[in-house]
Amino acid sequence: MNKETLQQVHNRVKPYIHSTPILTSYLINEIVGASVYFKCENFQKMGAFKMRGATNALLSLSDEQKEKGVVTHSSGNFAQAIALAAKQLGVKTYIVMPENAPQSKKDAVEAYEGNIIVCESTAIAREQIAEKIRKEKKATFIHPSNDLEVIFGQGTAAIELLEEEPNLDYIVTPVGGGGLIAGTCLAAKYFSENCKVIGGEPMNADDAYRSLKSGKIEYNDTVNTIADGLRTFLGDQNFPIIKEHVERIIRVEEDEIIHAMKLIWERMKIIIEPSSAVAFAALLKEKDTFTTKKVGVIISGGNVDLVNLPFAR
């Protein structure tokens, strides 16, 4: 992996994705005591950064692999991303989704003509059903976060951010399966002088925090968090990158996630989902770390279940 490889990935996916805006807020800068630059992947096609990794993974397939189709498992955003990217490229998809995935995300996958296979809401069930389909259909399995082509694609959001704001001191991202933060680490390494990467993670699903502490991949017994996109765990492809390059991970409580989400909605007038709010919540929680610094925050997505807004109850 080198800068040229990442630049090639960026150039490859550009025609299929949006170059998303970077927004600032004077009020939020005052609250945090830093200059904050929000990379708004909620304005990405299908509403999340995962369009980048899905597109790169599909573009990396051979003609034979494209002909046989792909299979993945996802609770929502990667499902939408792979469905839309596959539709654009004419590739058949088989998408395993847990039964508790938000209905709004299932509806979006169907709108993008993805073939949904519903499974029990466990990681084991997802993997078993996906493997069964892979064997039966001879489809190529694409993991939502533990796939190098996906990771490289996700890193293009940070590349765009650093192209516009090259002197960032930090980039903060949410941490779920690890694809976004791993890609961001690679972008920071090759496209900045000294930008550090920090993760934000729900206290109720803090496997990445514990993994960095122990030096091996840890898992969660429960994932009772509003940040439904962060209920997954790290993998053997992204964890070595994270272990080497992530400065640290800040854990946040559920009420802190809701507060951060509400603040963005109210002050910046943009829609973000709970998983996106986790990175901003980490920034708010440890403001002293970021005082007077230039901080990029990747708003990972805006696919919200509007009938279950946490601050409308």
C-alpha positions as CSV (number, residue, x, y, z in Angstrom):
1,M,0.0,0.0,0.0
2,N,1.3,3.5,-0.9
3,K,0.0,6.9,-1.8
4,E,-0.1,6.1,-5.5
5,T,-2.4,3.1,-4.9
6,L,-4.8,5.2,-2.8
7,Q,-4.8,7.9,-5.4
8,Q,-5.6,5.3,-8.1
9,V,-8.6,4.1,-6.0
10,H,-9.8,7.7,-5.6
11,N,-9.6,8.3,-9.3
12,R,-11.4,5.1,-10.0
13,V,-14.4,5.7,-7.8
14,K,-14.8,9.5,-8.6
15,P,-17.2,9.0,-11.5
16,Y,-19.6,6.9,-9.4
17,I,-19.7,9.0,-6.2
18,H,-20.3,12.5,-4.9
19,S,-17.5,14.7,-3.7
20,T,-19.3,15.7,-0.5
21,P,-19.2,19.1,1.1
22,I,-17.2,20.2,4.0
23,L,-19.2,22.3,6.4
24,T,-18.3,24.5,9.4
25,S,-20.2,26.2,12.1
26,Y,-19.1,29.2,14.1
27,L,-21.3,28.2,17.0
28,I,-19.9,24.7,17.2
29,N,-16.4,26.0,17.0
30,E,-17.2,28.2,20.0
31,I,-18.6,25.2,21.9
32,V,-15.7,22.9,21.2
33,G,-13.0,25.6,21.3
34,A,-11.5,24.3,18.0
35,S,-11.9,24.7,14.3
36,V,-14.1,21.9,13.2
37,Y,-14.6,20.7,9.6
38,F,-17.4,18.3,9.0
39,K,-16.9,16.0,6.0
40,C,-20.6,15.4,5.2
41,E,-21.0,11.9,3.8
42,N,-24.7,12.2,4.7
43,F,-24.8,13.9,1.3
44,Q,-23.2,10.9,-0.4
45,K,-25.1,8.7,-2.9
46,M,-27.4,6.4,-0.8
47,G,-26.7,8.7,2.1
48,A,-23.5,7.3,3.6
49,F,-19.7,6.9,3.1
50,K,-20.1,3.2,2.4
51,M,-20.9,4.0,-1.3
52,R,-17.2,4.6,-1.7
53,G,-16.0,1.2,-0.5
54,A,-18.8,-0.7,-2.2
55,T,-18.0,1.0,-5.5
56,N,-14.3,0.3,-5.3
57,A,-14.8,-3.3,-4.3
58,L,-17.2,-3.9,-7.3
59,L,-14.9,-2.1,-9.7
60,S,-12.0,-4.4,-8.6
61,L,-13.9,-7.5,-9.6
62,S,-13.1,-9.5,-12.8
63,D,-15.7,-9.8,-15.5
64,E,-16.3,-13.4,-14.5
65,Q,-16.9,-12.3,-10.9
66,K,-19.3,-9.6,-12.0
67,E,-21.2,-12.0,-14.1
68,K,-21.8,-14.4,-11.1
69,G,-22.7,-11.6,-8.7
70,V,-21.8,-10.7,-5.2
71,V,-23.1,-11.4,-1.7
72,T,-22.7,-9.4,1.5
73,H,-24.3,-9.0,4.9
74,S,-25.3,-5.7,6.5
75,S,-27.7,-4.0,8.8
76,G,-28.3,-1.2,6.4
77,N,-25.9,1.3,5.0
78,F,-23.5,-1.2,3.3
79,A,-26.5,-3.1,2.0
80,Q,-27.8,0.1,0.4
81,A,-24.3,0.9,-1.0
82,I,-23.6,-2.4,-2.5
83,A,-27.1,-2.5,-4.0
84,L,-26.8,0.9,-5.6
85,A,-23.2,0.4,-6.8
86,A,-24.2,-3.0,-8.3
87,K,-27.2,-1.4,-10.0
88,Q,-24.9,1.2,-11.6
89,L,-22.5,-1.5,-12.8
90,G,-25.0,-4.2,-13.8
91,V,-23.9,-6.7,-11.1
92,K,-26.4,-9.0,-9.4
93,T,-26.5,-8.8,-5.5
94,Y,-27.5,-11.0,-2.7
95,I,-27.8,-9.0,0.6
96,V,-28.3,-10.7,3.9
97,M,-29.9,-8.4,6.4
98,P,-30.9,-9.0,10.1
99,E,-34.5,-9.1,10.9
100,N,-34.1,-6.0,13.2
101,A,-32.6,-3.8,10.5
102,P,-34.5,-0.5,10.2
103,Q,-37.3,-0.8,7.8
104,S,-36.3,2.4,6.1
105,K,-33.0,0.8,5.1
106,K,-34.6,-2.4,3.9
107,D,-36.9,-0.3,1.7
108,A,-34.0,1.6,0.3
109,V,-32.2,-1.7,-0.6
110,E,-35.2,-2.9,-2.4
111,A,-35.5,0.5,-4.2
112,Y,-32.0,-0.1,-5.5
113,E,-33.1,-3.6,-6.7
114,G,-31.0,-5.5,-4.2
115,N,-32.1,-9.0,-3.4
116,I,-32.7,-9.2,0.4
117,I,-32.4,-12.4,2.4
118,V,-33.6,-11.9,6.0
119,C,-31.8,-13.6,8.8
120,E,-31.7,-13.7,12.6
121,S,-30.2,-10.7,14.3
122,T,-26.8,-12.3,15.2
123,A,-23.4,-12.0,13.6
124,I,-23.2,-15.8,13.3
125,A,-26.5,-16.0,11.4
126,R,-25.4,-13.3,9.0
127,E,-22.1,-15.1,8.2
128,Q,-23.7,-18.5,7.9
129,I,-26.4,-17.4,5.4
130,A,-23.9,-15.3,3.4
131,E,-21.6,-18.3,3.1
132,K,-24.4,-20.6,2.0
133,I,-25.4,-18.2,-0.7
134,R,-21.7,-17.8,-1.8
135,K,-21.4,-21.5,-2.3
136,E,-24.8,-22.0,-4.0
137,K,-24.5,-19.0,-6.4
138,K,-20.7,-19.0,-6.8
139,A,-21.0,-15.3,-5.9
140,T,-18.1,-13.3,-4.6
141,F,-18.4,-12.3,-0.9
142,I,-17.7,-8.7,-0.1
143,H,-17.4,-7.9,3.6
144,P,-18.8,-4.5,4.6
145,S,-15.6,-3.5,6.5
146,N,-13.0,-6.3,6.6
147,D,-12.0,-6.2,2.9
148,L,-9.0,-4.2,1.7
149,E,-10.7,-2.9,-1.4
150,V,-13.6,-1.6,0.7
151,I,-11.1,-0.1,3.2
152,F,-9.2,1.7,0.4
153,G,-12.5,3.0,-1.0
154,Q,-13.6,4.3,2.4
155,G,-10.4,6.2,2.8
156,T,-11.2,8.5,-0.1
157,A,-13.5,10.5,2.1
158,A,-10.5,11.5,4.2
159,I,-8.4,12.1,1.1
160,E,-11.0,14.7,-0.1
161,L,-11.1,16.2,3.3
162,L,-7.3,16.6,3.4
163,E,-7.1,17.9,-0.1
164,E,-9.3,20.8,1.0
165,E,-8.0,21.1,4.5
166,P,-4.4,19.9,4.4
167,N,-3.3,21.2,7.8
168,L,-5.7,19.2,10.1
169,D,-4.4,18.1,13.4
170,Y,-7.0,15.4,13.9
171,I,-9.6,13.5,12.0
172,V,-12.3,11.9,14.2
173,T,-14.5,9.1,12.8
174,P,-17.1,6.7,14.3
175,V,-15.9,3.1,14.8
176,G,-18.1,0.1,14.0
177,G,-16.7,-2.6,11.7
178,G,-13.5,-0.7,11.3
179,G,-13.5,0.0,7.5
180,L,-13.9,3.8,7.7
181,I,-11.3,4.4,10.5
182,A,-8.8,2.1,8.8
183,G,-9.2,3.8,5.5
184,T,-9.0,7.2,7.2
185,C,-5.7,6.1,8.9
186,L,-4.2,5.2,5.5
187,A,-5.3,8.5,4.0
188,A,-3.9,10.5,7.0
189,K,-0.6,8.6,6.7
190,Y,-0.1,9.3,3.0
191,F,-1.9,12.6,2.4
192,S,-1.0,14.6,5.5
193,E,2.1,15.7,7.4
194,N,1.0,14.9,11.0
195,C,-2.7,14.4,11.2
196,K,-3.7,12.0,14.0
197,V,-6.8,9.7,13.7
198,I,-9.1,9.3,16.7
199,G,-12.2,7.0,16.9
200,G,-15.5,7.6,18.6
201,E,-17.4,4.5,19.9
202,P,-20.5,3.8,21.9
203,M,-19.8,2.7,25.5
204,N,-22.4,-0.1,24.9
205,A,-20.4,-1.5,21.9
206,D,-16.8,-0.7,22.8
207,D,-15.1,-3.7,21.2
208,A,-12.6,-1.6,19.3
209,Y,-11.6,0.3,22.5
210,R,-11.0,-3.0,24.2
211,S,-9.2,-4.4,21.2
212,L,-6.7,-1.6,21.2
213,K,-6.1,-2.2,24.9
214,S,-5.7,-6.0,24.7
215,G,-3.9,-6.1,21.3
216,K,-6.3,-8.6,19.9
217,I,-9.8,-8.5,18.4
218,E,-12.5,-8.3,21.1
219,Y,-16.2,-8.9,20.8
220,N,-19.4,-7.5,22.5
221,D,-21.7,-9.7,24.5
222,T,-24.5,-7.1,23.9
223,V,-24.8,-4.1,21.5
224,N,-27.6,-2.1,23.1
225,T,-26.8,1.2,21.3
226,I,-28.9,3.6,19.3
227,A,-25.9,3.7,16.9
228,D,-27.2,0.7,14.9
229,G,-24.4,1.1,12.3
230,L,-21.7,0.5,14.9
231,R,-22.9,-2.8,16.3
232,T,-20.4,-4.8,14.3
233,F,-16.8,-5.7,15.2
234,L,-13.3,-5.4,13.8
235,G,-11.7,-7.9,11.4
236,D,-8.3,-9.3,10.6
237,Q,-7.8,-7.0,7.6
238,N,-8.6,-3.7,9.3
239,F,-7.4,-4.3,12.8
240,P,-3.7,-4.3,12.0
241,I,-4.1,-0.9,10.4
242,I,-6.1,0.4,13.3
243,K,-3.7,-1.0,15.9
244,E,-0.7,0.7,14.2
245,H,-2.2,4.1,13.3
246,V,-5.2,5.0,15.5
247,E,-4.2,7.5,18.2
248,R,-7.0,6.3,20.5
249,I,-10.7,5.7,20.8
250,I,-13.1,7.8,22.9
251,R,-16.1,6.0,24.3
252,V,-19.4,7.9,24.6
253,E,-22.7,7.2,26.4
254,E,-26.1,7.0,24.7
255,D,-27.3,10.4,26.0
256,E,-24.1,11.9,24.7
257,I,-24.8,10.5,21.3
258,I,-28.3,11.8,21.3
259,H,-27.1,15.3,22.4
260,A,-24.5,15.4,19.7
261,M,-27.0,14.3,17.0
262,K,-29.6,16.9,18.2
263,L,-27.0,19.7,18.2
264,I,-26.0,19.0,14.6
265,W,-29.7,18.9,13.5
266,E,-30.5,22.1,15.3
267,R,-27.4,24.2,14.6
268,M,-26.2,23.0,11.2
269,K,-29.6,22.1,9.8
270,I,-28.5,18.8,8.4
271,I,-29.8,15.3,8.9
272,I,-27.3,12.8,10.4
273,E,-27.9,9.4,11.8
274,P,-26.9,8.3,15.4
275,S,-23.8,6.4,14.2
276,S,-22.5,9.7,12.7
277,A,-23.2,11.6,15.9
278,V,-20.8,9.3,17.8
279,A,-17.7,11.0,16.3
280,F,-19.0,14.5,17.2
281,A,-20.0,13.2,20.7
282,A,-16.4,12.1,21.2
283,L,-15.2,15.6,20.3
284,L,-17.6,17.2,22.7
285,K,-16.7,14.7,25.5
286,E,-13.0,15.4,25.4
287,K,-12.8,19.1,24.3
288,D,-9.5,19.6,26.1
289,T,-7.8,17.3,23.7
290,F,-8.9,19.4,20.7
291,T,-8.6,23.0,22.1
292,T,-7.3,25.4,19.4
293,K,-6.7,22.5,17.0
294,K,-8.0,22.0,13.4
295,V,-10.3,18.9,13.6
296,G,-11.9,17.0,10.7
297,V,-15.0,15.0,11.7
298,I,-16.4,12.5,9.2
299,I,-20.2,12.6,9.3
300,S,-20.6,9.0,8.2
301,G,-24.3,9.0,7.0
302,G,-27.7,10.4,7.2
303,N,-30.0,7.4,6.8
304,V,-32.4,8.0,9.7
305,D,-35.4,6.1,10.8
306,L,-37.7,9.2,11.0
307,V,-40.4,7.4,13.0
308,N,-37.9,6.7,15.8
309,L,-36.0,9.9,16.3
310,P,-34.4,9.7,19.8
311,F,-34.9,13.4,20.6
312,A,-38.6,13.4,19.5
313,R,-39.8,11.1,22.3
